[in-house]
């Protein structure tokens, strides 16, 4: 039985080493190292039989090359075949489109929040493909809503690195909104995001927190009916609409506007197609 080679090849196709091993099935050896065979592309004459070369390749965990146990063929032609393969693989890797970056949003849950507004945002955004982090305000991961619903947050607000996020969201609820207003981290994130052009979103009573933080000056915004004086005093133009988008500021009126509010954020972060897909999936008219 012929002695053939253990071939080590670098990314550029340079032959590094060959070591004699017992001959085995050519195809089986290739497949055992993660190769797939394409029988319509490239032929190498090996041991009296025609084998098509291997178009698709995985590096088998090796970042700088691949080690292949090849047998049943002519060692002299293997470096050429491997060189062909590595060049094709390198070209494919260089032209491969990058995966689209997933947008990230942080939503602040404070004790006494409006749970439906908050969880609708989390649900709809995650359906749209947005990575949402629930950040607990007040130092405890378990947050109790205004109607005594307990929610376990993903992290404490003061523990997060906010540079990774594209949007921040403030749900309504009493005493949730006053607790948001009093939190230094929430204030800092909202003001930093507004200055950086990132999305700053609030619904129900929560736009009054944005007003208190000074980010609504010169902006159009909506808020829970009867709370508009806080907005106008802060330099905002109150619209009275269920949903208002002004640049990077998105505000919603109340729980009744929670779905269009969340869909609007989804459209901004994940695109119109993603938002439309979610709208259809939840049968929202």
N, C-alpha and C positions, 0 to 999 in steps of 0.2 A: 504494500500500500504506500502511495506517495506521501512524503513528508511535505507539508505546505507551511504557511506562515501565520504567525500572530503579528498583525500589522498595527503599528501605532502611527497615526497621522495627525499633523497639526492642522489648524484652521486654514492655512494657506495651501494645504495639500502636500507639504513637505514630509517625506518618509522619515520617521524617527528611528524605528527599529523593527527588526524581524526576528522571530524566535521560532524554531521548528516545533511543530505540534503534530499529533496524529490527525490524519485526514478524517473529516466528517462530512456530513451533508452540507453543501454550499448554501443552499437556501435556508436550511434550518439554523445554521450558524448566524446568517444575516438576521433572521427574524428574532433569534434569541437576544440579539443586541439592539433590538428596537427598530430595525429597518423594515420598511415595506417595499415590496417588489412591484415594479411596473413592467409588464411584459410587452409593452408596445413602444418602448422608447430606445433602449440602448442594449446592444448585444455584445457579450464578451465570450469568446470561444474558450471553454474550460473543460479539459479532460474529455474531449470528444463530444461534448454536448453544448448547445447554445443556452446561455442564461442571460436574461435581460437584467440590466443594472437597476439599481435601486434609486428611485427618484426622491422619495420623501425620507427625511432622516431626523432622528432625535439624538441628542448628544449623550443620552444614558447617564446623566448626572455629571459628566465631565465638562467643565466650562471652557477648557482650552484645547480640546481635541477628542478623539474617540479611539478606543482600542477594540479592534475587531478580530475575532477568530475566524479566519477564512480558510477553507480547504476545498478539495475537489477541483482545483483549477491551477492555472499557471501563475506562479508567484511573480513572474516577470511582468504580467499585464496588470496585476492588482494595484500597484502604485498609480498607474495611469487612470484606472477606473476610479480610485479613491480621489485623485486630484480632480477629475471631472465632477465627482459628486460634491466635494467640498466647495469648489468654485460655484457650482449651481446653488448650493445651500447658502453660501455667504451672500450671493446676489439676491436670493429670495429674502433673506433676513434683512438686507439693507433696504429693500423696496416694500417690505411689509408695512401696512398701515398701522399706526398706533391705535390702541383701543381708546375710545373716548373717555375722558376723565369724568368720574362720577362726582356730581356736585354734593356738597355736604352742608347740612343745616343743623343748628343747635336751637332747641326750644327750651325755655326756662319754665320749670314747674316750681311754683312757690306754694306754701301751705295756704289752702283756701282757694285754689284755682278753679276755674270753670272746666270741668273734666271733659265735657263733650267737645268744646272748642279745641282744647289741647290735643286730645287723642285723635280727633278727626284730621288735624294737621299731620300728626305722626303717621297715621294710616295712609292717607292719600299720597303724601310725599314718598313714603316707602314703596307704595304701589307704582309710583312713577319712576322709581329707580334712584331716588335721592337718598343718600346716607344720612339718617337723622339720629342725633344724639340728644337724649333727654337729660338735661342738667338740673339737678335739684338745688334750689335756693334755700338757705337756712341751716345748712350743716348736717342734714339727715337725708339718706338715700330714699327712705319711704316718705312719700308726700301724700297728705290727706286733702282731698278736694273739699269744695264748699258743701257738697252733699255726701261727705264721709266715704268717698271712694278712695282706697289706698292704691297708689301707683309706685312701683319700684323704679327709680331713675337709673340711667346708665352710669352716671357719674355725679360727683358734687361740682357745682358751678365753679368753685375756686380751684379745682384740680385740672381744668382743661387748658389745652393750648389752642387759643382761638384763631391763630394764624391759619389753621387748616380749614376753617369754615367759610362758606360763601354767603351765608344768611343767618340771621338770628330772628327768633319768633317769640312774641310775648302773648300768651293767652289771657283772657279776661278772668273775671271772678273776684268776689269780695270775701275775705280779705286778701286774696291772691295778688291783686294789682298793687295795693299799698305795700305789700311785702316785696314786690318787685322794685317799686320806687325806692325803697329803703336800702336796697342791696348795692353795695359799691361795685361788685363784679358786673352785675347787669347794666348798671349805668355806664361803666367803662366800655363794655363790649358794644353797647348801642351807639355811643358817641364815636368810638373808633371805627365801627362798621359804616356809619353814616358818612364820616369824613373820607373813608377809603372807597366809597361808592358801592359797598356791598349792600345786599338786600337787608332792610330793617323792616320787620313786619309786626303788626299788633292788631288785636281784635277786641271788640266790646269795650270795656273800660280801659284796656291796656294802652290805647293811644294817649291817654292822659299821662302815662309814665313817659312816653316819648316826648310829650310836651314839657314835662318837668326836666327831662334830660337836655332840652334845648335843641333837639334835632328836627323839629317841625317848623322852624322859622322859615317863612316864605314858601311852605309846602301846602298842597291841598291834602286834606285828610278827613276821615269820618270817625265817628265814635258812638258809643251807646247814647241813645236819645236823652237829652237833658244834661249831658256832660260837656257840651260843646264850648262852654265858657272857658274851660281850661285850655282848649286848643287855640281859640282866638286870642286869649291873653298871652299865649306863647308865640304869636305871630303866624299861626296857621290859618288857612282859609277852609272853614268847615263846609263840607259838601252836603251832608245829610243823606248820602247815598249808601246803599248796602255795602258797596266795595269802591275803594278809591285807590288808584295807582298814580303816584307822582314821582317819576324817576325811580330811585331805588327805595322809596318808601311805599309800603303796601299796608293799607288799613282796612279793617272790616268793622261793620256796625255792631253785630251781636251774633248770638248762636245761630239765628236764622240765616246768617250769611256765611257760616263756617265752611260749607262745602265750596261755594264759589271763591271764597278767600283762599282756601287751601289749594284749589285748582289753579288760581292765579299765581301762587308761589311756585307750584309745580311747573307751570308754563315758563316762568322766568328761569327756573333752575335746570329743568330737564328738557324743555322744548315743547312746542305746540303739539307735536305728534304724541308725545308721552302723556301730556295732559288730556288730550282728546281720547286716547286709549283708556285712561282711567275713568274719565267721564262716562264713556260707553259701558265699561265693565261694571260700574256701580249703578247703571241705568239712571243717571241724573239727567233730568229734562231741562 
